[in-house]
Amino acid sequence: MKITHLFFLIASLLFSLLFFQPAAAQNPASVEEDDGGVLCAADVYLIDPGDCLPLGPSQTLTELARQGFPRQSMPLAALKRDDTLAQVPFLYYKITEYTTNTYSSLDGAINKAGPLRQIGPGDLIYLTYIDVEETDRGTYFLLPSGEWMPGDGTRVSTPNLFQGLEFVSTPRTAFGWAVFGTDVRSSPGYAYNIPVVGTLAKHEVVQVYNVINVEGEEWVLIGADEWVPGSQVGVVFPNTTPQSGVTNGRWIDVDLAEQTLAVYDNHQLVFASLIATGMEPYWTRPGLFQIYKMKETENMSGAFEADRSDYYYLENVPYTLYFDKARAIHGAYWRTSLGFEQSHGCVNMSIGDAAWVFRWAKEGDWVYVHDRTGKTPIDPEIYGDGGA
């Protein structure tokens, strides 16, 4: 049985126990048992009431309250997303050879005669192409510039690898997504005697009712006696109070600890998603920034090592919002997973999610980047311009 189905079954049972009491009960606060004991009315009793027995429904409700459950847990008020947001009018090609050349004609590319320019060297190079020619000498690609290039790489599809959530109202509880598939345990910890009670699929949405630390690791409660490691879930903790300095009710919250992004409009959460931010030593810099430039497509390139061995070149990066020098929020067609640090400082999103944020955003909107763990350096002197 899926965890979500089990949760709703438990919720339905508790609802029945709470609101449909037997008509024969004479005292709304307690019920006489056959042996003369008195059961407490169905409620939460974190302190022994003394004059009744907090058993049955009360025992269940009290245990849930101790774990962190609210009295009333509501489904997330999320909208159905527009799948067309993930579509882009580009065909991408990854260069897998260390370098490659372009030529003025197909014959030139076939015979490797008269190269126009060399692309690379680099370890992350993606080009766009407009046509492809299959010959008995190999595969060749026509670039938008009119140049031809030998097929020494890999054509890249841009699947909708992930979609965040758009909201009609701010959720009452924290929520998140499984970054990878993971086991669900009946209590927090890895002890051999803690049973596995289910599994979470990659990107499955969960509500988060409690977060505790066990032996230096965070664990999150996602259902009754259902715990998963915090590292396996990217969590959004809704907070409609803006960071000091935000001058309107619109801001983008980038949570480096959770690898999630949340969009607030008129002090309400309207969108949230998994992201991938800067990996050490190319961290995404914490602070409060403003979007200063928006570009629907952008070519990005750069290198950080002295020998330029980490050179990257990325054509037609979609939906770019610059907020801190070269650091930007943008779609990342080259990412196959999100929810952990991977970039050179930018905030990477799936194409569909980046399209949603781009359409919502305006120049001057605020971007608040933070890390509650304190692991991300805050000294501005260690930060360069950043990159993709």
BELBEL-V433308 format. One record per backbone hydrogen bond with DSSP energy under -0.5 kcal/mol. CO is the residue of the C=O (numbers start at 1). NH is the residue of the N-H. E is the energy in kcal/mol with one decimal. If there is no record, write none. Layout:
CO;NH;E  CO;NH;E
This chain:
2;6;-2.3  3;7;-2.7  4;8;-2.1  5;9;-2.0  6;10;-2.4  7;11;-2.7  8;12;-2.5  9;13;-2.1  10;14;-2.7  11;15;-2.4  12;16;-2.2  13;17;-2.3  14;18;-2.4  15;19;-2.4  16;20;-1.7  22;25;-1.4  26;28;-0.6  27;30;-1.0  29;41;-1.9  30;27;-0.5  31;39;-3.0  33;36;-1.9  37;33;-3.6  37;39;-0.5  38;53;-3.2  39;31;-1.8  49;51;-1.1  52;54;-0.6  53;40;-2.5  53;55;-2.3  55;58;-1.5  56;60;-1.8  57;61;-2.8  58;62;-2.7  59;63;-2.1  60;64;-2.2  61;65;-2.2  62;66;-2.3  63;67;-1.5  64;68;-0.9  64;69;-2.6  65;68;-0.7  72;74;-0.6  76;78;-1.8  77;168;-2.3  77;169;-0.7  79;166;-0.6  81;83;-0.8  82;85;-1.6  83;86;-1.5  84;87;-1.6  88;90;-0.7  90;92;-0.5  91;129;-1.9  92;156;-2.6  93;95;-0.5  93;127;-2.8  94;96;-0.7  94;154;-2.4  98;121;-0.6  98;122;-0.9  100;119;-3.8  101;150;-0.6  102;116;-3.3  102;117;-0.7  103;148;-3.1  105;109;-1.9  106;110;-2.5  107;111;-2.5  108;112;-0.7  108;113;-2.1  117;102;-2.1  118;120;-0.5  119;100;-1.9  124;313;-2.5  125;95;-2.4  126;315;-1.7  127;93;-2.9  128;144;-0.6  129;91;-0.6  131;142;-2.7  133;135;-0.6  133;140;-2.5  135;138;-1.3  138;135;-2.8  139;151;-2.6  140;133;-3.2  141;143;-0.6  141;149;-2.1  142;130;-3.0  142;131;-1.2  143;146;-2.3  147;143;-3.1  148;103;-2.6  149;141;-2.7  150;152;-1.8  152;96;-0.8  152;97;-0.7  154;94;-3.1  155;157;-0.5  156;92;-0.8  159;161;-2.1  165;272;-1.9  166;79;-3.3  174;208;-2.8  175;236;-3.6  176;206;-2.4  177;234;-2.5  178;203;-3.2  182;200;-3.1  184;197;-2.7  184;198;-1.1  185;227;-3.1  191;194;-1.9  193;195;-0.7  195;186;-2.0  195;197;-0.5  198;184;-2.8  200;182;-1.7  201;204;-2.3  204;178;-1.9  206;176;-2.4  207;209;-0.5  208;174;-0.9  210;221;-2.6  212;214;-0.5  212;219;-2.9  213;215;-0.5  214;217;-1.4  217;214;-3.2  218;230;-3.2  219;212;-2.3  220;222;-0.6  220;228;-2.0  221;209;-2.9  221;210;-0.7  223;226;-1.9  226;222;-2.6  226;223;-1.0  227;185;-3.0  228;220;-2.8  229;232;-1.7  230;233;-1.5  232;179;-2.5  232;180;-0.6  233;235;-0.8  234;177;-1.6  235;237;-0.5  236;175;-1.7  236;238;-0.8  240;242;-0.6  243;246;-2.2  249;266;-0.5  249;267;-1.8  250;366;-0.9  251;264;-3.0  252;254;-0.6  252;368;-3.1  253;255;-0.6  253;262;-2.5  254;256;-0.8  254;370;-2.2  255;259;-1.7  255;260;-1.4  259;275;-2.1  260;255;-2.7  261;273;-2.3  262;253;-3.5  263;270;-2.9  263;271;-1.2  264;251;-1.9  265;268;-1.0  268;265;-2.7  270;167;-2.0  271;263;-3.0  272;165;-2.5  273;261;-2.5  275;339;-2.6  276;348;-3.0  277;342;-2.8  277;343;-2.1  279;282;-3.3  283;285;-0.6  287;289;-0.5  287;369;-2.9  289;367;-2.7  291;364;-2.7  293;322;-2.5  295;320;-3.0  296;319;-2.8  298;317;-3.6  300;314;-3.3  302;312;-2.4  305;308;-1.7  308;311;-1.5  311;123;-1.3  311;124;-1.1  312;302;-1.7  313;126;-2.8  314;300;-2.7  317;298;-1.3  318;331;-2.6  320;295;-2.5  320;322;-0.5  321;329;-2.3  322;292;-2.4  322;293;-1.1  323;290;-0.6  324;327;-2.7  327;323;-2.2  327;324;-1.8  328;330;-0.5  328;347;-3.1  329;321;-2.7  330;349;-1.9  332;335;-1.4  343;279;-2.3  344;387;-0.7  346;348;-0.8  347;330;-2.2  348;276;-1.6  349;332;-2.3  350;354;-2.7  351;355;-2.3  352;356;-1.8  353;357;-2.3  354;358;-2.6  355;359;-2.2  356;360;-1.6  357;361;-2.5  362;365;-2.2  365;291;-2.8  366;252;-2.3  367;289;-2.8  367;369;-0.6  368;254;-3.2  369;287;-2.3  370;256;-2.9  371;374;-1.3  375;377;-0.5  377;286;-0.6  378;380;-0.5  379;382;-1.6  380;383;-1.3  385;326;-1.8  387;346;-1.2
